Amino acid sequence: MKKLLIITLLAVFTVLVNAQEKKSKTYNQHRSAKTGRYVTKSETKKSPSTTYTTKRSRK
């Protein structure tokens, strides 16, 4: 009886985890126009005139 209960709870937990929202298929990538290196979002906010953002797709 315990095994049946554990299997049922495990199945319910699995369904709940899979039902959560999936990640989007794209994300933003930021690059410095001066240096050419990739920068973080916070660095982009500090100097928006010298950085640009492109959309990338997830694989």
C-alpha positions as CSV (number, residue, x, y, z in Angstrom):
1,M,0.0,0.0,0.0
2,K,2.9,2.4,0.8
3,K,4.5,1.7,-2.6
4,L,1.3,2.7,-4.4
5,L,1.0,5.9,-2.4
6,I,4.6,6.8,-3.1
7,I,4.3,6.1,-6.8
8,T,1.1,8.2,-7.0
9,L,2.8,11.1,-5.2
10,L,5.8,10.8,-7.4
11,A,3.6,10.9,-10.6
12,V,1.7,13.9,-9.4
13,F,5.0,15.8,-8.5
14,T,6.4,14.9,-12.0
15,V,3.3,16.3,-13.7
16,L,3.4,19.5,-11.7
17,V,7.1,20.1,-12.4
18,N,6.5,19.6,-16.2
19,A,3.5,21.9,-16.2
20,Q,5.6,24.9,-15.1
21,E,6.2,27.6,-17.6
22,K,8.9,26.9,-20.1
23,K,11.8,29.2,-20.9
24,S,11.3,31.5,-23.9
25,K,12.9,30.5,-27.1
26,T,15.0,33.6,-27.4
27,Y,17.2,35.7,-25.1
28,N,19.0,39.1,-25.4
29,Q,22.8,39.2,-25.7
30,H,24.6,42.5,-25.1
31,R,27.9,43.5,-26.8
32,S,30.2,46.5,-26.4
33,A,30.7,48.4,-29.6
34,K,34.1,49.7,-28.3
35,T,35.7,46.5,-27.3
36,G,33.7,43.9,-29.1
37,R,33.3,41.8,-26.0
38,Y,30.0,40.5,-24.6
39,V,28.9,42.5,-21.5
40,T,26.3,42.0,-18.8
41,K,22.9,43.7,-18.7
42,S,24.0,46.1,-15.9
43,E,27.0,47.2,-18.0
44,T,24.7,47.9,-20.9
45,K,22.6,50.1,-18.7
46,K,25.6,52.1,-17.6
47,S,26.7,53.0,-21.2
48,P,23.8,52.4,-23.5
49,S,25.3,54.5,-26.4
50,T,28.3,52.2,-26.7
51,T,26.5,48.8,-26.5
52,Y,24.0,47.0,-28.7
53,T,21.6,44.1,-28.0
54,T,20.7,41.2,-30.3
55,K,18.2,38.5,-29.9
56,R,19.6,35.0,-29.8
57,S,17.7,31.7,-30.0
58,R,18.1,29.0,-27.5
59,K,19.2,25.6,-28.7
